[in-house]
Amino acid sequence: MQFANAWPVWNCTTKKIMKTQVKMGLSQMPIEKKIVKTRFIVTSMTGNANFGTPSPTLASITTNVNAVEAASIAAKGGGKDETAIMRAKVEVLDLSLKLLGYYVEGIASANPANAEAIILSAGMEVRGKGGNFAHGFEVSATGNVGEVRLQREGIGHGTYEYQMSTDISTDANWQRIYSGTRNRFVMSGLVSGTRYYFRAAGIDKNGLSPWSSVKTMIAL
């Protein structure tokens, strides 16, 4: 007995859903920058409503970064033993930061519509965002009270847009502070002691570029 088309053939198309991921870049990051970055992450996540129970705890992250800082100082005036100890401490810190990154990704994945803002609010970067425009964007103090200087490497013909926020838990909190052809801009009238976040984008014939990595500074 012959069966024709005994088993139906299903023509299914699977759409791959791209998850918003955290970008750490720990392997190539200098120790001094890693220390600063870690403290920024801890500060950003402390009291942040998005992250009720960080894992690892922020206290353990702080302990690890303090150990790296102390070991780094000792290694500068020490020998092979001190350097080996420093490297071991760095490995511990890197692992704890990776685990914290996975935790943040998990929180972001549970709220895909706001995933990027959640990751940025943790003081971390979003993988695949920023492109070439992410490089060369700097924020610095002018030395004057309530002022911050924003600067971006020139992009040739085109304009720049700078945005600022004091709370990056949602994308709606960003506000435009400058849009024009100058690649340098001084923001004044800031409240002393307040932490501000900044980002930049370029505008050319192709439209708005991806946003740069978020920079932060506490106003004088």
C-alpha positions in Angstrom: 0.0 0.0 0.0 1.4 3.4 -0.9 0.7 6.5 1.1 0.9 9.8 -0.7 2.0 12.7 1.3 1.6 10.8 4.5 3.5 13.4 6.5 2.6 17.1 5.8 5.5 19.4 5.1 5.4 22.6 7.1 6.9 25.7 5.5 7.9 27.7 8.5 10.0 30.8 8.7 11.6 31.6 11.9 12.4 35.2 12.7 15.4 35.8 14.9 14.9 38.2 17.7 18.0 40.2 18.5 18.7 40.7 22.2 20.1 44.0 23.4 23.5 43.1 24.9 25.9 44.8 27.3 29.3 45.7 25.9 32.2 45.6 28.5 35.4 45.4 26.5 37.3 44.4 29.6 40.2 42.5 28.0 41.6 45.6 26.2 40.8 48.1 28.9 43.8 49.6 30.9 43.6 49.0 34.6 43.3 52.7 35.5 40.3 53.0 33.1 38.8 49.8 34.4 38.9 51.1 38.0 37.2 54.3 37.0 34.6 52.4 34.9 33.8 50.1 37.7 33.2 52.9 40.2 31.0 54.6 37.6 28.9 51.4 37.3 28.6 51.0 41.0 27.5 54.7 41.4 25.1 54.4 38.5 23.4 51.2 39.9 23.3 52.3 43.5 19.7 53.3 44.3 18.7 52.6 40.7 15.1 51.4 40.7 15.9 49.2 37.7 18.2 47.0 39.7 16.7 45.8 43.0 19.0 43.0 43.8 22.3 43.2 41.8 24.2 40.0 41.4 27.0 40.0 42.3 26.3 42.6 44.9 27.6 46.2 44.5 29.4 45.8 47.8 31.4 42.8 46.4 32.1 44.7 43.2 33.5 47.6 45.3 35.6 45.2 47.3 37.1 43.7 44.1 37.9 47.1 42.5 39.5 48.3 45.8 41.7 45.2 45.8 42.7 45.9 42.1 43.5 49.5 42.9 45.7 48.6 45.9 47.4 45.8 44.0 48.0 48.1 41.0 49.7 50.7 43.3 51.9 47.9 44.9 52.8 46.5 41.4 54.2 49.9 40.2 56.9 49.8 42.9 57.2 46.0 43.2 58.4 43.0 41.2 57.0 39.9 39.6 55.2 38.7 42.7 53.3 42.0 43.0 52.5 42.0 39.3 51.2 38.4 39.5 49.0 39.4 42.5 47.6 42.4 40.6 46.7 40.2 37.6 44.9 37.7 39.8 42.9 40.5 41.4 42.0 41.9 37.9 40.8 38.5 36.9 38.5 38.4 39.9 37.2 41.9 39.1 36.7 41.0 35.4 34.6 37.9 36.3 32.4 39.8 38.7 31.8 42.6 36.1 30.9 40.0 33.5 28.4 38.4 35.9 27.0 41.8 36.7 26.7 42.5 33.0 24.7 39.3 32.5 22.4 40.4 35.4 21.8 43.8 33.7 21.1 42.1 30.4 18.5 39.9 32.1 16.7 43.0 33.5 16.9 44.7 30.1 15.6 41.6 28.2 12.5 41.6 30.4 11.7 45.1 29.2 12.8 45.1 25.5 11.1 48.3 24.6 13.4 50.1 27.2 16.4 47.7 27.1 19.0 50.2 25.9 18.0 52.9 28.4 18.2 50.3 31.2 21.7 49.2 30.2 22.9 52.8 29.9 21.4 53.6 33.3 23.7 50.9 34.8 26.7 52.9 33.5 27.3 50.2 30.9 27.5 50.4 27.1 25.2 48.7 24.5 26.9 46.4 22.1 26.8 47.5 18.5 25.7 51.0 19.3 27.6 54.2 18.6 29.6 53.1 15.5 32.5 55.3 14.5 30.8 58.3 16.1 31.3 56.7 19.5 35.0 57.5 19.2 36.3 61.0 19.9 33.4 62.3 22.0 34.7 63.8 25.2 33.2 65.6 28.2 35.4 67.8 30.5 35.2 70.5 33.1 36.0 74.1 32.0 37.1 75.1 35.5 34.0 77.4 35.9 31.2 76.6 38.2 28.2 75.0 36.5 29.9 74.5 33.2 30.9 71.4 31.2 32.6 71.3 27.8 31.4 68.8 25.2 33.7 68.0 22.2 33.5 65.7 19.2 36.1 65.1 16.5 35.1 66.8 13.3 32.9 64.8 10.8 33.4 67.1 7.8 30.2 68.4 6.3 27.3 67.9 8.7 25.9 69.0 12.0 26.1 67.8 15.6 23.5 67.1 18.2 24.3 66.9 21.9 21.8 65.7 24.6 21.8 65.8 28.4 20.0 64.0 31.2 20.2 63.6 34.9 18.3 60.3 34.8 18.9 57.9 32.0 16.6 55.2 33.2 14.3 56.0 30.3 15.1 57.4 26.8 12.4 60.0 27.3 14.5 61.8 29.9 17.1 63.0 27.3 16.9 66.6 26.2 18.6 68.3 23.4 21.1 71.0 24.5 22.7 71.8 21.1 22.2 71.2 17.4 24.5 72.9 15.0 27.8 72.8 13.0 30.1 73.4 16.0 31.9 70.3 17.2 32.6 72.0 20.6 29.9 73.2 22.9 30.0 74.5 26.5 26.9 73.8 28.6 26.4 76.3 31.4 23.9 76.8 34.2 24.3 73.3 35.6 23.7 72.7 39.3 26.8 72.2 41.3 27.2 68.7 42.7 24.7 67.1 40.3 25.7 64.2 38.1 24.9 64.8 34.4 24.9 62.4 31.5 25.7 63.4 27.9 25.6 61.8 24.5 26.3 63.0 21.0 25.3 62.1 17.4 26.2 63.4 14.0 23.7 64.4 11.3 24.7 64.2 7.6 23.0 63.3 4.3 22.3 59.9 5.6 20.4 61.2 8.6 21.2 60.9 12.4 24.1 58.6 13.3 23.9 56.1 16.2 24.4 57.8 19.6 27.8 57.8 21.1 28.6 56.1 24.3 27.2 58.0 27.3 29.6 60.2 29.2 29.1 61.5 32.7 30.4 64.3 34.9 29.5 65.9 38.2 29.1 69.7 37.8 31.5 71.9 39.8 
